[in-house]
């Protein structure tokens, strides 16, 4: 009688010291665990070897990306149940070493080794990034951006929809019935209003993506825009969109590092979902560069994902799955750190708005788009790459919902010595019709 699932469940519970919150279906067809719960499908013994050789998040991620491990049932529910065992528990090889001092846990680990079969570590999936540490040089930044954004514009069209905006949308309340496209339009318009854009001004869009912000600002607010990106594919796509909309006289898209922009000053700068790639060691340089590119009185809108601060900030480490498969060299900082660095560069920070819940709603829409177009997504990339994106976006949605990470819009001004910031006394209405 097949019994791999029962044996696996027992050994894992003995090792972890707690009941498993999900069902297990093993490679022999057997099942074990709480009825009605999402089912973790262990398709082969190789999945166990991945977990044994790389305990914790990275081992699970490798098994998922390779297709050795999958979920039958609601993915969000499964990830929510597993988060207490993996992400919130923080188990890795170092933590496991301490656990194995217990004789029962050591016996369970040996049982898993036996159940997994020949002890050969499987090679990581082809989608995993292999490179030296967090350098944040121009060359390493280009490689990291290419890994994430040069997946293929057709793939991003499936996930992002017609807006082609790859950052948190801005949803109305109540949200049901709102479209992703309208919510992204409203986010771009919100940023333009915060920047106080006026016809004839110059806007620099740092990390311009597929050109949506640049085109919106030029079309709706009459400004001239320079958009810079390190992705060749993004730039080619954005330039075509600009030409198709007849905006070539007002929008220029460059493949250029923001550190190489030398044609300031600008009236305003937007940086939307780009600063996460800068890195802590380079963040003050980033802030200084943008400050220098602005006219006195010019505004910066920095839209950036942030994390919760830690008691010991030196213990912070980049999420293993995200670093290896999604955003190589990406780093998150607490909002307080971001504000401090902008102020150190000379900016006066005038407004900070958290839109954390909005990103959870956005990610759920992106996941739905991916799942609805799964066969096409696999065809455009690879089964492993599509699985990376499904896991990354679903897990990120839960992280935003549970306040493990957030996203903030920081409005800062290059206030001149006169002290005239150019801001209204009550600016939070941002020029809306009912202001």
C-alpha positions in Angstrom: 0.0 0.0 0.0 1.4 3.4 -0.9 2.4 5.3 2.2 5.0 7.9 1.2 2.7 10.8 2.1 2.1 9.4 5.6 5.8 8.8 6.2 6.7 12.2 4.9 4.1 14.0 7.0 5.2 12.2 10.2 8.9 12.9 9.6 8.3 16.6 8.8 6.1 17.1 11.8 8.8 15.4 14.0 11.5 17.6 12.5 9.6 20.9 12.7 8.0 20.1 16.1 4.5 21.2 14.9 1.6 19.7 12.8 1.6 20.4 9.1 -1.2 22.9 8.2 -1.5 21.5 4.6 -2.1 18.1 3.1 0.7 16.1 1.4 0.3 14.1 -1.8 3.4 12.1 -2.6 4.8 10.7 -5.8 3.2 7.3 -5.1 -0.3 8.9 -5.1 -0.8 8.6 -1.3 -2.2 11.5 0.7 -2.0 12.6 4.3 -2.9 15.6 6.4 -5.9 17.8 7.4 -9.0 17.2 5.1 -10.0 20.1 3.1 -6.7 21.9 3.4 -4.7 22.9 0.3 -2.5 20.0 -0.9 1.2 20.3 -1.3 2.0 17.9 -4.2 5.5 16.3 -3.9 5.8 15.0 -7.4 9.1 13.2 -7.0 11.8 12.4 -4.5 14.0 15.0 -6.0 11.9 17.7 -4.3 13.0 16.2 -0.9 16.6 16.3 -2.0 16.3 19.9 -2.8 14.9 20.7 0.6 17.5 18.6 2.4 20.4 20.2 0.6 19.0 23.7 0.9 16.6 23.8 3.8 14.1 26.6 4.0 12.9 29.1 1.4 15.5 28.5 -1.3 15.0 24.8 -1.3 11.3 25.2 -1.6 11.7 27.7 -4.3 14.0 25.5 -6.3 11.5 22.6 -6.0 8.6 24.8 -7.1 10.5 26.4 -10.1 11.7 23.0 -11.3 8.1 21.6 -11.1 9.0 19.0 -8.4 6.6 20.7 -6.0 3.2 22.2 -6.7 0.0 23.1 -4.9 -3.5 21.6 -5.5 -6.0 24.1 -4.2 -5.9 27.9 -3.5 -2.3 29.1 -3.8 -2.8 32.1 -1.5 -4.3 29.9 1.3 -1.4 27.4 0.9 1.2 30.1 1.1 -0.5 31.7 4.1 -0.5 28.4 5.9 3.1 27.7 5.0 4.4 31.1 5.9 4.5 30.3 9.6 6.8 27.3 8.8 9.1 29.0 6.4 9.1 32.8 6.0 8.1 33.8 9.5 10.0 31.0 11.1 13.2 31.9 9.1 14.4 28.3 9.0 17.6 27.8 7.0 20.7 25.6 7.2 22.0 27.5 10.2 18.7 27.2 12.1 18.4 23.5 11.1 21.9 22.8 12.6 20.6 23.9 16.0 17.4 21.8 15.6 19.4 18.7 14.8 20.9 18.7 18.2 17.7 17.2 19.4 17.8 13.4 19.0 14.2 13.1 17.7 14.8 15.8 15.1 18.0 14.2 14.1 16.2 10.9 13.6 13.5 12.6 11.5 16.2 14.2 9.3 17.9 10.8 8.8 14.5 9.3 7.9 13.9 12.1 5.3 17.4 11.4 3.8 16.5 7.7 3.5 13.1 8.5 1.9 14.6 11.0 -0.5 16.8 8.4 -2.1 20.4 8.7 -3.3 22.0 11.7 -1.6 23.0 13.7 -4.7 22.2 17.4 -4.7 20.0 18.3 -7.8 21.3 21.1 -10.0 19.5 24.4 -9.4 16.9 25.3 -12.1 18.1 27.1 -15.1 16.1 30.2 -14.1 18.3 30.8 -11.0 20.8 33.7 -11.2 24.4 32.8 -10.5 26.7 35.8 -9.9 28.9 37.3 -7.3 27.6 39.4 -4.5 25.8 42.8 -4.3 28.1 45.0 -6.3 25.7 47.7 -7.7 28.2 48.7 -10.3 26.9 50.0 -13.6 27.6 46.6 -15.1 26.0 44.5 -12.4 23.0 46.8 -12.4 22.5 46.3 -16.1 22.7 42.5 -15.7 20.2 42.5 -12.9 17.8 44.7 -14.8 18.1 42.6 -17.9 17.4 39.4 -15.9 14.1 40.8 -14.6 12.8 43.0 -17.4 14.1 41.4 -20.5 11.8 38.4 -20.1 9.9 39.5 -23.2 7.4 42.3 -23.8 4.7 39.9 -24.9 5.0 38.2 -21.5 4.6 41.4 -19.6 1.6 42.4 -21.7 -0.1 39.2 -20.5 0.6 40.0 -16.9 0.3 43.8 -16.7 -2.5 44.3 -19.2 -2.9 47.2 -21.6 -1.5 49.8 -19.1 1.9 48.2 -19.1 2.6 49.7 -15.7 4.7 47.6 -13.5 4.2 49.2 -10.1 1.4 49.5 -7.5 -1.9 50.8 -8.9 -4.1 53.3 -7.0 -7.5 51.8 -6.3 -10.7 53.6 -5.5 -12.8 52.6 -2.5 -14.7 50.3 -2.6 -12.4 48.4 -5.0 -14.8 45.7 -6.5 -15.7 46.6 -10.1 -12.6 48.8 -10.7 -10.4 47.9 -13.6 -6.6 47.5 -13.4 -6.2 49.9 -16.3 -8.2 52.6 -14.6 -6.4 52.1 -11.3 -3.0 52.4 -13.0 -4.2 55.6 -14.8 -5.2 57.0 -11.5 -1.8 56.2 -10.0 0.0 58.0 -12.8 -2.3 61.0 -12.5 -1.8 61.1 -8.7 2.0 61.3 -9.3 1.6 64.0 -11.8 -0.5 66.1 -9.4 1.9 65.6 -6.6 4.7 66.8 -8.8 2.6 69.8 -9.8 3.4 69.4 -13.5 2.6 72.3 -15.8 2.8 72.7 -19.6 6.3 73.5 -20.8 8.1 71.9 -17.8 10.8 69.2 -18.1 10.3 65.8 -16.3 12.9 63.1 -15.8 11.4 59.6 -15.4 14.0 57.4 -13.8 13.4 53.7 -14.5 10.8 54.6 -17.1 9.8 51.0 -17.9 7.6 50.7 -21.0 7.0 54.5 -21.1 3.5 54.7 -19.5 4.4 57.5 -17.0 6.3 59.5 -19.6 3.5 59.3 -22.1 0.8 60.2 -19.5 2.7 63.2 -18.3 3.3 64.5 -21.8 -0.2 63.8 -23.1 -2.2 64.9 -20.0 0.0 67.7 -18.6 1.9 69.1 -21.6 5.4 68.5 -20.2 8.6 67.4 -22.1 9.8 64.1 -20.7 13.1 62.1 -20.7 12.7 58.5 -19.6 15.7 56.4 -18.8 15.9 52.6 -18.4 18.7 50.0 -18.5 16.5 47.5 -20.4 16.9 47.4 -24.1 13.6 45.6 -24.6 11.7 48.2 -22.5 13.2 51.0 -24.4 12.4 49.6 -27.8 8.8 49.0 -26.7 8.4 52.4 -25.2 9.8 54.2 -28.2 7.3 52.5 -30.4 4.4 53.4 -28.1 5.6 57.0 -28.1 5.7 57.1 -31.9 2.3 55.5 -32.2 0.8 58.1 -30.0 2.5 61.0 -31.8 4.5 62.1 -28.8 8.0 61.9 -30.2 8.3 65.7 -30.0 7.7 65.6 -26.2 9.0 62.2 -25.0 12.6 60.8 -25.4 13.4 57.3 -24.2 17.0 56.5 -23.5 18.9 53.4 -22.5 20.9 55.1 -19.9 22.0 54.8 -16.3 20.5 57.6 -14.1 24.1 58.4 -13.0 24.9 59.3 -16.5 22.1 61.8 -17.1 23.9 65.1 -17.7 21.3 67.4 -19.3 19.6 68.9 -16.2 18.2 70.8 -14.6 14.7 69.3 -14.6 11.5 70.8 -13.1 10.5 67.4 -11.7 11.7 63.8 -11.3 9.6 60.7 -11.0 11.2 57.5 -9.7 8.6 54.7 -9.7 9.6 51.3 -8.5 13.2 51.9 -9.4 14.9 52.7 -6.1 14.6 49.1 -4.9 17.4 48.3 -7.3 19.8 50.9 -6.0 21.1 49.2 -2.9 21.8 50.6 0.6 25.4 51.3 -0.2 24.5 53.4 -3.2 21.3 55.1 -1.9 22.8 58.4 -0.8 24.6 58.6 -4.2 21.2 58.0 -5.9 19.6 60.8 -3.8 22.5 63.2 -4.5 22.3 62.6 -8.2 18.6 63.3 -8.4 19.0 66.4 -6.2 21.7 67.7 -8.5 19.5 67.2 -11.6 16.6 69.3 -10.2 16.1 73.0 -10.5 15.7 75.0 -7.2 12.1 74.3 -6.2 11.9 71.2 -8.2 10.1 68.1 -6.9 10.9 64.5 -6.7 8.3 61.7 -6.4 10.0 58.6 -5.1 7.6 55.5 -5.2 9.3 52.7 -3.5 8.7 49.3 -1.7 9.8 49.3 1.9 10.2 46.7 4.6 9.6 46.7 8.3 12.7 47.8 10.4 14.6 45.2 12.4 15.9 45.6 15.9 19.3 44.8 14.5 19.5 46.3 11.0 22.9 44.6 10.5 21.1 41.3 10.5 19.0 42.2 7.4 19.5 39.9 4.4 17.9 39.9 1.0 15.1 37.4 0.5 16.7 34.3 -1.0 14.0 33.5 -3.5 13.6 37.1 -4.7 17.4 37.5 -5.0 18.0 34.2 -6.9 15.0 34.3 -9.2 13.3 37.7 -9.4 15.3 40.9 -8.5 19.0 40.1 -8.3 20.7 42.6 -6.1 17.4 44.2 -5.1 17.3 45.6 -1.5 14.5 47.0 0.6 14.9 49.7 3.2 12.5 50.9 5.9 10.7 54.1 5.0 12.5 56.0 7.8 15.8 55.1 6.2 14.7 56.3 2.8 13.4 59.6 4.2 16.7 60.1 6.1 18.8 59.6 3.0 16.7 62.0 0.9 17.1 64.6 3.6 20.8 64.0 3.8 21.0 64.8 0.1 19.4 68.1 0.8 15.7 67.4 0.0 12.9 68.7 2.1 10.5 65.8 2.5 7.0 67.2 2.2 4.7 64.2 2.1 4.8 60.5 2.7 1.8 58.3 1.7 1.6 54.6 2.3 -0.4 52.7 -0.3 0.4 49.2 1.0 -3.0 47.7 0.6 -3.2 49.0 -3.0 -0.2 46.8 -4.0 -1.9 43.7 -2.7 -4.9 44.4 -4.9 -2.6 45.1 -7.8 -0.6 41.8 -7.4 -3.8 39.7 -7.2 -4.9 41.2 -10.5 -1.5 40.4 -12.1 -1.7 36.8 -10.8 -5.2 36.4 -12.2 -3.9 37.7 -15.6 -1.1 35.2 -15.5 -3.3 32.3 -14.5 -5.8 33.1 -17.2 -3.1 33.1 -19.9 -0.9 30.3 -18.4 -0.3 28.3 -21.6 0.7 31.4 -23.5 2.9 32.6 -20.7 4.8 29.3 -20.7 5.1 29.4 -24.4 6.6 32.9 -24.3 9.1 32.2 -21.6 9.5 28.7 -20.0 7.5 26.6 -17.5 10.0 27.5 -14.8 9.9 31.3 -15.5 6.1 31.3 -15.4 6.2 29.4 -12.1 8.7 32.0 -10.7 6.3 34.8 -11.5 3.2 33.1 -10.1 4.9 32.3 -6.8 6.6 35.7 -6.5 3.5 37.7 -7.2 1.2 35.6 -5.0 3.6 35.5 -2.1 4.2 39.3 -2.4 0.5 40.0 -2.3 0.3 38.2 1.0 3.3 40.0 2.3 1.7 43.4 1.6 -1.6 42.3 3.1 0.1 41.1 6.3 2.3 44.3 6.6 5.5 42.4 6.1 6.4 44.9 3.4 4.8 48.2 2.2 5.0 50.7 -0.5 5.3 54.5 -0.1 5.2 57.6 -2.2 7.6 60.2 -0.9 7.3 63.7 -2.2 10.4 65.8 -1.7 11.4 69.3 -2.8 14.7 70.9 -3.6 13.8 73.9 -1.5 15.9 77.0 -2.2 17.6 79.0 0.5 14.7 81.4 0.5 12.6 78.6 2.0 9.9 79.0 -0.6 9.0 75.3 -1.3 6.3 76.2 -3.8 3.9 73.9 -2.0 0.3 74.9 -1.0 -0.5 75.2 2.7 -2.9 72.3 2.3 -1.5 70.1 -0.4 -3.0 66.7 0.4 -5.9 67.3 -2.1 -3.3 67.4 -4.9 -5.4 69.6 -7.1 -8.4 67.2 -7.3 -11.6 68.7 -8.7 -13.3 68.7 -5.2 -10.3 70.4 -3.6 
